[in-house]
Amino acid sequence: MSTFFSDTAWICLAVPTVLCGTVYCKYKKSSGQLWNWMVCLAGLCAVCLLILSPFWGLIFLSLSCFLMYTYLSGQELLPVDQKAVLVTGGDCGLGHALCKYLDELGFTVFAGVLNENGPGAEELRRTCSPRLSVLQMDVTKPVQIKDAYCKVAAMLQDRGLWAVVNNAGVLGFPSEGELLPMTDYKQCMAVNFFGTVEVTKTFLPLLRKSKGRLVNVSSMGGGAPMAKLASYGSSKAAVTMFSSVMRIELSKWGIKVVSIQPGGFRTSIAGTSDKWEKLEKDILDHLPAEVQEDYGQDYILSQRNFLLFINSEASTDFSPVLRDIQHAISAKSPFAYYTPGKGAYLWLCLAFYLPIGIYNYLIERNFGKDKPMPRALSMPNYKRKAT
């Protein structure tokens, strides 16, 4: 009897190993999300073997692996077949790289740009195939979005639009929420959230024709709270929730909705040094006197160091994001969420599952090293001047 159980256990262990190995080898280049699934499965394996008896634990694991294999086997990419994709924010950074990438794959690309005469737009025209069209589209201006829709509809005629990738976004100036002027909050919401909603609502009639894909680029910061990202993180959290609601509502039309939550990638979203100086001046000009006195000007100006820190930690290799967006656009059954980038999936899991106190401690340890303190906290005998 013991031999039977021993043999059965080895068989149960071999089955999921072979299934997972097969899936991983076949689809490892299509999406980084697959690796996250494998990590979760390993965790499930450990939990099963600890809680259940070895025999039933392995039986349960084998069943889980079989179901995952069945699901992931539907991850083959559909043929391009001249499918048309609209990408917003194509001037620079991730959107610019995505337009080029999709063009190389054979998609018909509509690149929405903030400035159709800018260097980013000109480079797309020069380096990409005739399938790519540059469209003037500031996502904060409904007139430009409607005009872009008319041009896309005229070019596609009755084909329909296969995918919309809402990528356009701004970061603002990373600083503490109390220090940020309301203009920063409003700009982040206007571009990152309301722009996404406006583009989505305008182009949905074309997506219904094709039963295509709506892909919204959110952020790890929209699900995992990060200090100094109050305006940006809040706008991206709104994008994530909007995507989740639309996923439910658009399923009856056959439209699949995907949320991309990247980690840190070095794009031009942070702006230039000149822009930082202007934003610093705006902060100092709009702060109430008592707030500026409590924090101190040195502390306020030191906020720029966080931009330097995130740039130094960010990856310059966009390929994980590009592959995940390609998978979201092309897979028969795309995932609802993708978390490309180093640590993105881990931090989202920690934010969701850990007690708040432990999560805050980890954030302080990883992102709050050697940080300065506001003047009122760094000087024990500090007293604010009477006003």
NUFIVEX-709590 format. One record per residue (C-alpha): residue number from 1; x negated, y negated, z negated. Coordinates in pm, 1 decimal, padded with zeros to 6 digits. Layout:
N
resi	c1	c2	c3
NUM	X	Y	Z
...
***
This chain:
387
resi	c1	c2	c3
1	00000.0	00000.0	00000.0
2	-00280.5	-00241.7	-00088.5
3	-00440.9	-00168.8	00248.0
4	-00113.2	-00254.1	00420.7
5	-00087.1	-00588.7	00246.2
6	-00451.7	-00659.8	00316.0
7	-00415.7	-00584.2	00686.1
8	-00094.0	-00783.7	00707.4
9	-00257.3	-01080.9	00539.2
10	-00544.3	-01077.4	00787.2
11	-00299.3	-01056.0	01077.4
12	-00096.5	-01345.8	00937.6
13	-00412.9	-01547.5	00902.1
14	-00533.8	-01461.4	01251.6
15	-00206.9	-01556.6	01422.3
16	-00199.8	-01923.2	01314.2
17	-00572.9	-01953.7	01372.1
18	-00541.1	-01837.5	01733.3
19	-00230.7	-02048.8	01796.3
20	-00384.9	-02365.1	01652.1
21	-00711.6	-02304.9	01835.1
22	-00529.1	-02258.6	02163.4
23	-00323.8	-02574.8	02119.9
24	-00623.8	-02779.0	02010.1
25	-00843.1	-02671.4	02301.0
26	-00565.5	-02735.9	02550.1
27	-00447.9	-03075.4	02429.5
28	-00741.6	-03223.3	02236.6
29	-00806.9	-03484.8	02506.8
30	-00446.1	-03591.4	02551.2
31	-00379.4	-03755.3	02214.9
32	-00559.3	-03815.0	01887.5
33	-00231.1	-03750.5	01710.4
34	-00291.4	-03378.5	01756.2
35	-00582.8	-03392.1	01512.2
36	-00349.9	-03547.1	01251.6
37	-00113.6	-03255.3	01299.2
38	-00398.9	-03012.5	01243.3
39	-00500.0	-03187.6	00921.1
40	-00141.7	-03174.7	00794.8
41	-00125.0	-02807.6	00881.2
42	-00442.5	-02740.8	00684.7
43	-00287.3	-02916.3	00386.1
44	00028.8	-02711.6	00427.0
45	-00182.3	-02396.8	00433.0
46	-00346.9	-02486.9	00103.7
47	-00013.1	-02568.9	-00062.4
48	00147.8	-02244.7	00058.0
49	-00137.3	-02028.8	-00065.2
50	-00141.3	-02202.9	-00404.5
51	00232.9	-02204.3	-00471.1
52	00345.7	-01879.6	-00306.4
53	00201.5	-01531.9	-00323.7
54	-00072.1	-01470.5	-00062.8
55	00156.9	-01252.6	00147.9
56	00457.1	-01488.8	00159.9
57	00228.7	-01788.9	00183.7
58	00070.3	-01653.2	00498.7
59	00409.6	-01550.7	00640.0
60	00537.3	-01905.5	00587.4
61	00222.8	-02051.3	00739.2
62	00246.8	-01825.1	01042.9
63	00605.6	-01935.0	01100.6
64	00504.5	-02301.6	01067.4
65	00221.9	-02256.0	01315.3
66	00451.1	-02082.8	01562.2
67	00702.9	-02366.3	01543.9
68	00425.6	-02622.3	01586.6
69	00285.5	-02430.7	01881.6
70	00630.3	-02424.7	02041.8
71	00666.4	-02800.8	01992.8
72	00318.3	-02895.0	02105.1
73	00341.2	-02672.6	02409.2
74	00580.1	-02933.0	02549.1
75	00306.3	-03195.2	02545.0
76	00200.7	-03155.0	02906.7
77	00176.1	-03487.9	03083.1
78	00430.0	-03564.8	03352.9
79	00293.3	-03653.5	03698.2
80	00235.7	-04022.6	03761.1
81	00439.9	-04025.9	04083.9
82	00401.4	-04404.0	04118.3
83	00575.8	-04462.3	03784.9
84	00594.2	-04833.8	03702.1
85	00480.8	-04969.6	03366.0
86	00506.8	-05320.8	03223.1
87	00233.8	-05424.5	02975.9
88	00249.9	-05751.6	02782.6
89	-00060.7	-05931.6	02660.6
90	-00270.1	-05827.4	02959.1
91	-00505.6	-06125.8	02947.3
92	-00761.2	-05973.9	02713.8
93	-00841.2	-05711.3	02455.0
94	-00638.3	-05392.9	02435.7
95	-00371.2	-05505.9	02682.9
96	-00634.7	-05594.2	02941.8
97	-00807.3	-05257.4	02900.7
98	-00472.9	-05075.4	02913.9
99	-00373.4	-05241.2	03243.3
100	-00701.1	-05128.5	03401.3
101	-00671.1	-04778.9	03253.5
102	-00315.8	-04722.1	03376.4
103	-00405.5	-04862.5	03718.1
104	-00693.5	-04612.8	03745.2
105	-00451.1	-04331.5	03658.4
106	-00228.2	-04429.4	03951.4
107	00055.0	-04612.6	03775.3
108	00222.0	-04918.3	03924.7
109	00129.2	-05178.8	03663.8
110	00298.1	-05508.6	03588.5
111	00056.5	-05707.3	03372.6
112	00230.5	-05978.0	03173.1
113	-00020.8	-06249.2	03085.8
114	-00019.1	-06570.2	02885.5
115	-00197.7	-06757.9	03166.0
116	-00166.8	-06625.9	03521.1
117	-00456.8	-06849.9	03627.7
118	-00685.3	-06757.5	03339.3
119	-01004.2	-06548.0	03361.2
120	-00832.5	-06232.9	03234.0
121	-00562.3	-06247.6	03500.6
122	-00818.5	-06322.2	03771.4
123	-01029.2	-06024.1	03666.8
124	-00728.7	-05793.0	03688.5
125	-00655.4	-05913.3	04041.7
126	-01019.4	-05871.3	04141.5
127	-01093.0	-05529.3	03991.8
128	-00762.4	-05341.9	04007.9
129	-00575.2	-05183.9	04297.3
130	-00294.0	-05353.0	04492.5
131	-00049.4	-05155.1	04277.1
132	-00113.5	-05398.8	03989.7
133	00084.5	-05723.6	03979.6
134	00008.4	-06012.4	03744.2
135	00311.5	-06185.7	03594.0
136	00320.0	-06511.6	03400.8
137	00489.4	-06411.7	03076.0
138	00450.9	-06592.3	02746.1
139	00659.5	-06365.6	02520.8
140	00772.3	-06665.3	02314.0
141	00942.0	-06821.5	02619.7
142	01265.7	-06646.6	02724.7
143	01267.3	-06828.0	03060.6
144	00932.6	-06673.1	03158.9
145	01047.7	-06328.3	03041.5
146	01366.1	-06355.1	03249.6
147	01168.4	-06473.4	03551.6
148	00930.3	-06178.2	03513.4
149	01229.8	-05943.5	03491.2
150	01371.3	-06075.4	03818.9
151	01037.1	-06024.4	03993.9
152	00996.4	-05670.5	03858.7
153	01354.1	-05575.6	03948.7
154	01309.6	-05711.6	04302.4
155	00985.4	-05517.8	04355.2
156	01121.9	-05191.5	04213.6
157	01465.5	-05221.9	04374.3
158	01653.4	-04908.2	04262.1
159	01354.9	-04719.3	04119.9
160	01385.6	-04838.1	03763.0
161	01100.2	-04918.7	03526.0
162	00942.3	-04613.0	03363.5
163	00785.5	-04779.1	03058.5
164	00753.4	-05107.1	02872.7
165	00448.4	-05148.3	02648.6
166	00497.6	-05436.4	02406.4
167	00135.0	-05512.8	02327.2
168	00114.7	-05894.3	02305.8
169	00025.3	-06008.5	01956.7
170	-00156.0	-06260.3	01738.9
171	-00341.7	-06212.8	01411.4
172	-00338.5	-06563.1	01271.9
173	-00596.3	-06646.2	01006.1
174	-00636.9	-06366.9	00748.7
175	-00603.3	-06532.1	00411.1
176	-00406.2	-06492.8	00091.4
177	-00031.9	-06525.3	00136.8
178	-00003.8	-06829.9	-00089.2
179	-00266.2	-07014.6	00110.6
180	-00122.5	-06951.8	00456.9
181	00089.3	-07235.0	00599.4
182	00440.7	-07149.9	00713.1
183	00335.9	-07219.8	01071.5
184	00115.7	-06907.8	01054.1
185	00406.0	-06689.5	00938.3
186	00633.3	-06832.7	01206.0
187	00378.6	-06784.9	01484.5
188	00315.6	-06420.9	01391.3
189	00687.8	-06349.5	01383.5
190	00747.9	-06542.3	01707.9
191	00486.4	-06349.9	01905.8
192	00459.7	-06011.5	01735.9
193	00823.7	-05950.3	01647.1
194	01063.9	-06182.9	01829.3
195	00856.1	-06155.9	02146.3
196	00879.4	-05776.1	02128.6
197	01255.7	-05793.0	02075.0
198	01308.3	-06042.8	02358.0
199	01106.9	-05839.5	02609.6
200	01280.1	-05518.3	02503.0
201	01631.4	-05660.8	02536.3
202	01552.3	-05813.6	02874.9
203	01399.5	-05503.2	03034.6
204	01623.3	-05232.9	02884.8
205	01855.8	-05224.2	03190.3
206	01557.3	-05112.4	03401.3
207	01455.4	-04852.0	03142.2
208	01806.8	-04708.1	03138.3
209	01782.0	-04646.7	03512.6
210	01471.6	-04433.3	03471.6
211	01545.4	-04290.5	03123.5
212	01192.7	-04400.3	03048.2
213	00982.4	-04507.8	02752.2
214	00968.9	-04804.5	02518.5
215	00625.4	-04827.5	02355.6
216	00576.0	-05088.5	02084.5
217	00225.5	-05159.6	01957.4
218	00251.9	-05218.9	01584.1
219	-00040.3	-05181.3	01344.0
220	-00171.8	-04978.1	01053.0
221	-00121.4	-05303.4	00858.4
222	00251.5	-05279.5	00929.2
223	00279.3	-04966.0	00715.7
224	-00016.2	-04982.9	00476.8
225	-00030.3	-05309.9	00278.0
226	-00360.7	-05490.3	00322.3
227	-00471.5	-05801.2	00136.1
228	-00500.3	-06121.7	00343.4
229	-00262.9	-05990.2	00611.3
230	00067.9	-06115.3	00472.9
231	00186.1	-06287.0	00791.0
232	00042.9	-06036.0	01038.4
233	00138.0	-05725.2	00838.4
234	00492.9	-05847.8	00779.4
235	00549.7	-05910.5	01149.9
236	00409.7	-05568.9	01241.4
237	00622.7	-05398.9	00974.5
238	00922.8	-05560.0	01143.3
239	00807.4	-05416.9	01478.1
240	00778.0	-05068.4	01325.5
241	01129.2	-05082.8	01179.0
242	01270.9	-05225.5	01503.1
243	01117.0	-04931.5	01690.4
244	01267.6	-04681.9	01446.2
245	01615.9	-04827.1	01483.1
246	01590.6	-04847.1	01861.5
247	01470.7	-04486.0	01869.6
248	01804.1	-04381.9	01721.4
249	02018.8	-04612.7	01930.6
250	01853.2	-04550.9	02268.2
251	01837.3	-04172.0	02243.4
252	02186.1	-04147.5	02395.5
253	02048.3	-04317.2	02707.5
254	01760.1	-04074.3	02734.3
255	01505.1	-04345.4	02646.8
256	01224.6	-04237.5	02414.3
257	01087.8	-04500.8	02174.8
258	00733.2	-04482.6	02043.6
259	00546.7	-04683.7	01781.5
260	00167.4	-04718.3	01809.7
261	-00001.0	-04802.5	01477.1
262	-00371.1	-04852.5	01551.2
263	-00646.2	-04894.0	01296.3
264	-00924.6	-05147.4	01336.3
265	-01034.5	-05222.8	01692.7
266	-01245.1	-05522.7	01788.6
267	-01035.1	-05729.6	02025.0
268	-01006.8	-06103.5	02078.0
269	-00692.8	-06116.1	01860.8
270	-00891.3	-06276.0	01576.8
271	-00976.5	-06576.1	01794.3
272	-01292.9	-06781.8	01820.0
273	-01501.5	-06965.0	01561.3
274	-01352.3	-07295.7	01678.3
275	-01003.6	-07159.7	01618.8
276	-01103.5	-07044.6	01270.3
277	-01222.9	-07393.7	01184.7
278	-00893.9	-07543.1	01300.6
279	-00693.5	-07292.0	01097.1
280	-00907.9	-07361.3	00790.8
281	-00838.6	-07731.5	00831.7
282	-00464.2	-07661.7	00864.3
283	-00472.8	-07462.9	00540.9
284	-00654.5	-07737.9	00350.6
285	-00429.7	-08010.5	00495.4
286	-00104.4	-07837.5	00401.2
287	-00186.1	-07694.4	00058.6
288	-00027.9	-07865.0	-00243.2
289	-00291.8	-08037.6	-00453.9
290	-00242.0	-07808.2	-00755.9
291	-00281.4	-07494.2	-00544.2
292	-00596.0	-07626.0	-00378.6
293	-00736.8	-07717.7	-00718.7
294	-00664.1	-07375.1	-00870.0
295	-00822.6	-07186.6	-00580.8
296	-01103.1	-07431.6	-00507.4
297	-01225.7	-07533.0	-00164.1
298	-01521.7	-07294.7	-00173.8
299	-01289.4	-07000.7	-00228.1
300	-01055.4	-07112.2	00050.2
301	-01340.3	-07150.1	00297.4
302	-01477.3	-06808.6	00198.5
303	-01165.4	-06644.9	00348.3
304	-01344.3	-06654.9	00682.5
305	-01576.1	-06381.7	00551.3
306	-01286.8	-06135.3	00575.3
307	-01268.9	-06194.5	00951.1
308	-01640.1	-06121.7	00976.8
309	-01591.2	-05807.8	00766.5
310	-01306.6	-05662.5	00972.8
311	-01493.3	-05740.7	01295.5
312	-01801.3	-05559.1	01167.2
313	-01592.4	-05254.9	01069.0
314	-01376.6	-05249.5	01384.0
315	-01443.2	-05011.5	01671.9
316	-01529.6	-05138.2	02017.8
317	-01416.4	-04813.3	02179.8
318	-01052.3	-04852.0	02288.8
319	-01026.5	-04499.6	02430.6
320	-00831.5	-04350.0	02133.3
321	-00559.7	-04613.5	02174.4
322	-00555.4	-04586.5	02552.9
323	-00519.1	-04207.9	02541.8
324	-00240.6	-04226.6	02285.7
325	-00047.9	-04483.4	02488.6
326	-00096.2	-04272.3	02800.4
327	00041.4	-03973.1	02608.4
328	00335.3	-04179.4	02482.2
329	00415.1	-04283.8	02839.5
330	00354.3	-03951.2	03013.1
331	00422.3	-03659.5	02775.5
332	00745.0	-03465.4	02812.4
333	00804.3	-03496.9	02438.3
334	00596.8	-03786.8	02301.0
335	00546.8	-03831.0	01929.2
336	00749.8	-04098.0	01751.0
337	00432.5	-04241.9	01595.2
338	00067.8	-04256.4	01698.5
339	-00210.6	-04370.0	01467.4
340	-00528.1	-04408.9	01674.7
341	-00841.3	-04533.8	01508.9
342	-01065.7	-04435.8	01221.6
343	-00873.6	-04396.6	00896.5
344	-00540.2	-04525.9	01028.9
345	-00344.9	-04206.0	00964.1
346	-00511.5	-04158.1	00625.6
347	-00430.7	-04507.1	00498.3
348	-00068.0	-04482.9	00612.6
349	-00032.5	-04151.9	00427.3
350	-00195.9	-04295.8	00115.1
351	00037.9	-04597.3	00121.5
352	00341.9	-04372.8	00158.1
353	00261.3	-04097.8	-00090.8
354	00031.3	-04239.9	-00359.7
355	00150.6	-04427.3	-00669.3
356	00117.5	-04801.4	-00618.1
357	-00150.4	-04841.8	-00883.1
358	-00378.7	-04581.4	-00728.6
359	-00328.4	-04721.2	-00378.3
360	-00407.9	-05075.1	-00495.8
361	-00723.4	-04947.5	-00665.7
362	-00839.8	-04780.2	-00342.8
363	-00772.4	-05098.1	-00144.8
364	-00975.4	-05302.1	-00393.1
365	-01262.3	-05053.2	-00378.6
366	-01274.1	-05042.7	00001.0
367	-01179.5	-05396.0	00104.6
368	-01247.4	-05610.1	-00200.2
369	-01618.5	-05551.5	-00256.8
370	-01818.1	-05850.5	-00382.2
371	-01530.2	-06085.9	-00317.2
372	-01535.3	-06433.8	-00474.3
373	-01272.5	-06537.9	-00724.9
374	-01050.5	-06848.2	-00727.3
375	-01193.3	-07132.6	-00930.6
376	-00926.0	-07104.9	-01201.1
377	-01013.3	-06737.0	-01257.5
378	-01389.0	-06764.8	-01231.6
379	-01416.6	-07044.5	-01491.1
380	-01285.3	-06929.7	-01832.7
381	-01247.4	-07284.6	-01966.7
382	-01099.8	-07427.3	-01646.6
383	-00808.5	-07664.1	-01688.6
384	-00620.4	-07820.5	-01400.4
385	-00637.7	-08196.9	-01383.1
386	-00319.4	-08375.4	-01480.2
387	-00120.5	-08509.4	-01187.8
***
